[in-house]
């Protein structure tokens, strides 16, 4: 059987990201923006994991 839930989730996540990247390709410093976004997301993920590990 095909896992339709996983396919829906991947479409929901990949669609908007691809759209944003596509529309930003013509702007300057897109790679710097992407790196900054990844960096802030990593920090958020680390703080989130740190907070949740305290409750484990």
NURO-311953 format. One record per residue (C-alpha): residue in three letters; z negated, x negated, y. Coordinates in steps of 0.05 Angstrom, whole numbers, plus 5000, padded with zeros to 4 digits. Each point is the difference from the previous one (the first is absolute). Layout:
N
AlaZXY/...
% end
This chain:
56
Unk500050005000/Unk501349795071/Unk493849935043/Unk502250465058/Unk493449895037/Unk501249255005/Unk507150125023/Unk497750485054/Unk494649515024/Unk505049425003/Unk504950425040/Unk494650225048/Unk497949285013/Unk506849664998/Unk503850515041/Unk496249955066/Unk499349244995/Unk507549924988/Unk501550475058/Unk495449635048/Unk502849324980/Unk507150265006/Unk499050275070/Unk496349385023/Unk505149504975/Unk503549995067/Unk493649845039/Unk497749315017/Unk494249664964/Unk500350494942/Unk497749464952/Unk494049845044/Unk498350745001/Unk500550054925/Unk495649394991/Unk494850295048/Unk500150664963/Unk499149664933/Unk494349585029/Unk496350605029/Unk501150394936/Unk497149434959/Unk493949975045/Unk499150764994/Unk500749964924/Unk494949434996/Unk494950375042/Unk501250644961/Unk499049644934/Unk493849655026/Unk496950665023/Unk501650354934/Unk497549434957/Unk493150085032/Unk499650704970/Unk502349794931/
% end
